[in-house]
Amino acid sequence: MRLTLLFLTISYSLLGQFVIPVQSDTLVPKFELIGYGIADVGSTAVENAFLGKFSFGGNIDEGIKNASYERHKRLNRIGVDVQTELEFRNYQSAVFGMQRFGWLLRGGIYVNGGAVYTDDLFGLAFYGNERFLGQELSLTGSRGGAWSFRKIGLGVIDKKSKSNISLNAYSIAAYSQADLREVSLYQSEMGDSLSLRYHGFTETLIGSSPFRGWGVGIDADIRIPVQVNKGRTATIQFLLKNAGVAWLPSVQRYSADTSFSFSGFSLDQLFDLSDAYSSVNDLSDTLRIVGDTIRSIRFTPAFLQVGKLISEDNSIRVQTFYGARMYPSLVLIPQVYAGLDYRPANWISLGFSGAFGGYTGFRAGLYANMRFKGLNLALASEHIIATVLPSGTGRSLMFRINYRI
């Protein structure tokens, strides 16, 4: 059923987190290589058993569908994040003739976004209309967006504080957005008449090239020392990533603001173009959907995080970290987080974190940060309990590597 495609557009939206706390220090090496990767999916209602088969193939039987559908509330959230980034820092050079500043080069691949949708949209997409004959379904309030892009950035870094800023160039591979501001659907118990009221739009970046759009933006990592008590300071980080604008030269947009009723067709026949209509244009004309190809400028999905960092220079075995993060341009709610970092030995740190918000409810995370000569390696999961349970509503795996010369 073609309404499933609408759910796919909204639900396969992507979001990223940075749960592994950054280690701050005053050491100034000659060069530094930093890389990280994130694979993260979460929902307030859709279980892992459903997401796994939906993503990688397999039979989604009634039991799997029912288990997820019964967890849905009126409005639900879902999100996914897959991204990787590599950064090279040169502390030996003097930028603008000033020894205090070095330079950095970073690049990455990102897919992120977010969505809010109603339980009726999930039911209609995955059960079809027969289950809901004689009922009015509301899709109102469902909205979301998704991005896929690549980045390369060049910037400067303060050698002492590690604060840095870079100017980035983006190539946009994919973009989509949907906003169902007011959509209701009623089909008679016999299935032979339909009433539809809708106001909303969808947008999709089109084209055959993997570089379908272009953009510019900035990354900024500002670190400020704050006096905690006599002889102790904490470092507060203001992190901004991928804040910019994108030029999208060819976007397919469909919009409608109308209501009508007709009889003689079931919902399945309406979306079966081979039975009822000769072309997509005929269907669009009948439903009074306006389609157009436009040029568009959109804000890229910027990520903002403010939080306390872990200090490598501190001899205390247990440290706290906390903060808040959000994607201002996406529909997901801000997330707050807090955790404890425990250092049983100089070469390893273990941590526990809790977070609330984003695209799920409460999340519990674990991480391990191992330090060798010139090398730091960290592994984490922000959704550790849900990751190992088929009935969980998310999976999360992250790594970060830091090599200094």
C-alpha positions in Angstrom: 0.0 0.0 0.0 1.4 3.4 -1.0 0.7 5.0 2.4 3.6 2.8 3.6 5.9 5.0 1.6 4.7 8.0 3.5 5.5 6.3 6.7 9.0 5.4 5.4 9.6 9.0 4.4 8.8 10.1 7.9 10.2 7.3 10.0 13.6 6.8 8.4 14.9 10.1 9.8 18.2 10.4 11.6 19.6 11.8 14.8 23.1 11.7 16.5 24.4 11.8 20.1 27.8 12.3 21.6 27.5 10.2 24.8 31.2 9.4 25.3 32.4 12.4 27.4 35.3 14.3 25.9 38.5 14.2 27.9 40.0 17.7 28.3 43.7 18.3 29.1 46.5 20.8 28.8 48.9 18.6 26.9 50.0 20.0 23.5 51.3 17.3 21.1 52.8 17.9 17.7 49.9 16.3 15.8 46.6 14.7 16.7 44.2 12.4 14.8 40.7 12.0 16.0 38.0 9.8 14.6 34.5 8.7 15.7 31.6 6.7 14.5 27.9 6.5 15.6 25.2 3.9 14.7 22.1 4.8 16.7 18.4 4.1 16.3 15.6 4.7 18.8 11.9 5.1 19.2 9.3 5.7 21.8 7.2 2.7 20.5 8.7 0.6 17.7 10.5 -2.5 19.0 13.9 -3.8 17.9 12.3 -7.0 16.5 10.2 -4.8 14.1 13.0 -2.4 13.3 15.5 -5.2 12.5 13.3 -6.9 10.0 12.1 -3.6 8.6 15.6 -2.4 8.0 17.4 -5.6 6.9 14.6 -7.8 5.6 12.5 -10.7 6.9 9.0 -11.5 7.6 7.2 -9.0 9.9 4.4 -11.3 11.2 1.3 -10.1 13.1 2.9 -10.8 16.5 5.8 -8.5 15.8 3.5 -5.8 14.4 1.1 -6.0 17.3 3.8 -5.8 19.9 5.0 -2.4 18.5 1.5 -1.1 17.6 0.2 -1.7 21.2 3.1 0.5 22.5 2.0 3.5 20.5 0.5 6.6 22.0 -1.3 9.3 20.1 2.0 11.0 19.1 5.2 9.0 18.8 8.9 9.7 18.0 11.5 7.8 16.0 15.0 8.5 14.9 18.2 7.0 13.5 21.8 8.3 13.3 24.7 6.9 11.2 27.7 9.2 11.0 31.5 9.1 11.0 34.1 11.9 11.2 37.9 12.1 10.9 39.9 15.1 12.1 43.6 16.0 11.8 45.1 18.7 14.1 48.5 20.3 13.5 49.8 22.0 16.7 53.2 22.8 15.2 52.2 25.4 12.8 51.5 29.0 13.6 48.3 30.4 12.1 48.3 34.1 11.1 51.8 34.3 12.6 50.5 33.6 16.1 52.1 30.6 17.9 49.0 30.2 20.0 46.9 28.8 17.1 47.3 25.7 15.0 45.1 24.4 12.2 42.8 21.5 11.7 41.2 19.6 8.8 38.1 17.5 9.3 35.7 15.6 7.1 32.7 13.3 7.6 29.6 11.6 6.3 26.3 12.1 8.1 22.7 10.9 7.9 20.4 12.4 10.5 16.9 13.7 11.2 13.8 13.0 13.2 10.1 12.4 13.1 6.9 12.6 15.1 3.9 10.6 13.9 0.5 9.4 15.1 -0.5 5.8 16.0 -3.0 5.9 13.1 -0.3 6.5 10.6 1.6 3.5 11.8 -1.5 1.4 11.7 -2.6 2.5 8.3 0.9 2.0 6.8 1.4 -1.6 8.2 -2.0 -3.0 8.6 -3.8 -1.5 5.6 -7.3 0.0 5.7 -9.4 -3.1 6.4 -8.6 -3.1 10.1 -10.0 0.5 10.3 -13.2 0.3 8.3 -15.9 2.5 9.9 -13.3 4.5 11.9 -11.9 8.0 11.3 -8.1 8.0 11.3 -6.1 11.1 12.1 -2.6 11.6 10.8 -2.6 15.3 12.0 0.7 16.4 13.5 2.9 13.8 11.7 6.0 15.5 10.5 9.7 14.9 10.0 12.8 15.3 7.9 15.9 13.5 6.8 19.3 14.5 5.5 22.3 12.8 4.0 25.5 14.8 3.3 29.3 14.9 3.3 31.5 17.5 4.8 35.0 18.9 4.6 36.2 21.7 6.9 39.3 23.7 7.5 39.7 25.6 10.8 41.9 27.0 13.6 42.5 25.6 17.1 43.7 27.2 20.3 46.6 25.0 21.4 46.1 25.6 25.1 42.3 25.3 25.6 41.6 23.1 22.5 38.8 25.5 21.5 38.4 25.5 17.7 36.3 26.7 14.8 36.1 25.5 11.2 34.5 26.6 8.0 32.8 23.7 6.2 31.7 22.9 2.7 28.9 20.3 2.2 27.7 18.1 -0.6 24.1 17.1 -0.2 23.2 13.6 -1.2 19.6 13.4 0.0 16.9 15.6 1.7 13.3 15.0 2.5 10.6 16.7 4.6 7.0 16.0 5.4 4.4 17.9 7.4 0.9 16.6 7.7 -0.7 19.6 9.4 -4.2 18.4 9.2 -5.1 15.0 7.7 -8.1 12.8 8.6 -9.4 9.8 6.7 -12.7 7.9 7.0 -13.8 4.9 5.0 -17.2 3.3 5.3 -17.7 -0.1 7.0 -18.5 -1.5 3.5 -15.3 0.0 2.2 -17.0 1.6 -0.8 -16.8 5.3 0.1 -14.1 7.5 1.4 -13.9 10.9 3.0 -10.5 12.7 3.1 -9.5 16.0 4.6 -5.9 17.1 4.4 -3.5 20.1 4.6 0.2 19.5 4.3 3.2 19.0 2.1 6.1 16.7 1.3 9.5 17.6 -0.2 12.2 15.4 -1.7 15.5 16.3 -3.3 15.6 14.7 -6.7 18.4 14.0 -9.3 20.7 11.2 -10.4 23.9 12.6 -9.1 25.2 11.7 -5.6 26.0 15.5 -5.2 22.5 16.9 -5.6 23.1 20.1 -3.5 25.7 22.2 -1.9 26.1 24.1 1.3 28.4 26.0 3.7 28.5 26.1 7.5 30.6 26.1 10.6 31.7 23.9 13.5 32.6 25.4 16.8 34.0 23.9 20.0 34.4 26.5 22.7 35.8 25.4 26.1 35.6 27.6 29.1 37.3 26.9 32.5 35.0 27.5 35.4 36.2 27.8 39.1 34.5 25.0 41.1 36.2 25.6 44.4 39.6 26.6 45.7 42.2 24.9 43.6 39.7 23.1 41.3 38.3 24.1 37.9 35.8 22.4 35.5 35.7 22.8 31.8 32.4 23.7 30.1 32.1 22.9 26.4 29.8 24.7 23.9 29.7 22.4 20.9 28.1 23.4 17.6 28.3 21.1 14.5 27.1 21.5 10.9 25.4 24.9 11.4 24.8 26.2 7.9 22.6 26.5 4.9 22.2 24.3 1.8 21.3 25.1 -1.7 19.0 22.5 -3.2 18.6 23.1 -6.9 15.8 20.5 -7.7 13.3 19.6 -5.0 10.0 17.8 -5.8 7.2 19.3 -3.7 3.7 18.1 -3.3 1.1 20.1 -1.3 -2.6 20.2 -0.8 -5.2 22.0 1.3 -8.7 20.5 0.6 -11.4 18.1 1.7 -13.7 15.9 -0.3 -15.8 12.7 -0.3 -16.5 10.2 -3.1 -17.9 6.7 -3.4 -17.4 3.7 -5.7 -13.7 3.1 -4.7 -12.1 1.4 -1.8 -8.9 2.8 -0.4 -6.9 -0.1 -1.9 -8.4 0.7 -5.4 -7.6 4.4 -4.9 -3.9 3.7 -4.5 -3.8 0.9 -7.1 -3.2 3.1 -10.1 -3.5 0.2 -12.6 -7.1 -0.4 -11.6 -8.4 3.1 -11.1 -6.1 5.6 -12.8 -3.9 5.7 -15.8 -1.1 7.8 -14.4 0.2 9.5 -11.2 -1.0 12.8 -12.7 -4.5 11.5 -12.9 -4.4 10.5 -9.2 -2.9 13.9 -8.2 -5.6 15.8 -10.2 -8.4 13.7 -8.5 -7.0 14.3 -5.0 -6.2 18.0 -5.9 -2.6 17.6 -5.0 -0.3 20.4 -6.4 3.1 19.2 -7.5 6.0 21.3 -8.5 9.8 21.2 -8.8 11.4 24.1 -6.9 14.8 25.5 -5.9 15.2 25.8 -2.2 17.5 27.0 0.5 17.3 25.1 3.8 19.1 25.2 7.1 21.3 22.1 7.6 20.5 20.0 10.7 22.8 21.7 13.2 23.7 19.9 16.4 24.2 21.9 19.7 25.5 20.5 23.0 26.5 22.3 26.2 28.1 20.2 28.9 30.8 19.6 31.5 33.8 17.7 30.3 36.0 15.1 32.1 39.5 16.3 33.0 42.5 14.0 32.3 44.6 16.3 34.5 42.5 15.7 37.5 43.7 13.0 39.9 40.2 12.4 41.3 39.0 8.8 40.6 35.3 9.7 40.1 34.1 12.7 38.1 30.7 13.8 37.0 29.6 15.0 33.5 26.3 16.5 32.5 24.7 18.8 30.0 22.0 19.2 27.3 21.9 18.6 23.5 19.5 19.2 20.7 19.0 19.6 16.9 17.4 23.1 16.7 16.1 22.6 13.1 14.5 19.2 13.7 11.3 18.2 15.4 12.8 16.3 18.3 12.7 17.6 21.8 16.0 18.6 23.6 17.8 15.9 25.6 19.4 16.2 29.0 22.1 13.8 30.2 24.3 13.1 33.2 26.8 10.5 34.3 29.7 9.3 36.3 33.2 8.6 35.1 35.3 6.2 37.2 39.0 5.7 36.7 40.1 2.4 38.5 43.6 2.7 36.9 45.5 5.4 34.9 45.0 3.5 31.6 41.2 3.0 31.8 38.0 4.9 32.6 34.5 3.4 32.9 31.3 5.3 32.9 27.6 5.2 33.3 25.2 7.8 31.9 21.4 8.5 31.8 19.6 10.6 29.3 16.1 11.7 28.7 14.5 13.3 25.6 15.6 13.3 22.0 13.6 10.6 20.1 13.1 8.3 23.1 12.3 8.4 26.7 14.9 7.5 29.3 18.1 5.9 28.1 20.9 4.3 30.1 24.4 4.1 28.7 27.8 2.5 29.4 31.3 3.3 28.1 34.9 2.4 28.5 37.8 4.7 27.6 41.2 3.0 27.3 44.5 5.0 27.3 47.7 3.7 25.8 50.9 5.5 24.9 49.7 8.2 22.6 46.4 6.4 21.9 42.9 6.7 23.4 40.2 4.3 22.4 36.6 4.6 23.6 33.6 2.4 23.1 30.0 3.1 24.2 26.3 2.4 24.0 23.8 5.0 25.0 20.9 2.6 24.9 22.6 -0.4 26.5 19.5 -2.2 27.9 17.4 -1.7 24.8 20.3 -2.8 22.6 20.3 -6.4 24.0 16.5 -6.9 24.2 14.3 -7.7 21.2 11.5 -5.8 23.0 13.7 -2.8 23.4 13.1 0.4 21.4 16.5 1.2 20.2 20.1 0.2 19.6 23.3 2.2 20.0 27.0 1.7 19.4 29.7 4.4 19.3 33.4 4.5 19.1 36.1 7.3 19.3 39.8 7.0 18.6 42.4 9.6 19.5 46.1 9.3 18.4 48.7 11.8 19.4 52.3 12.3 18.2 
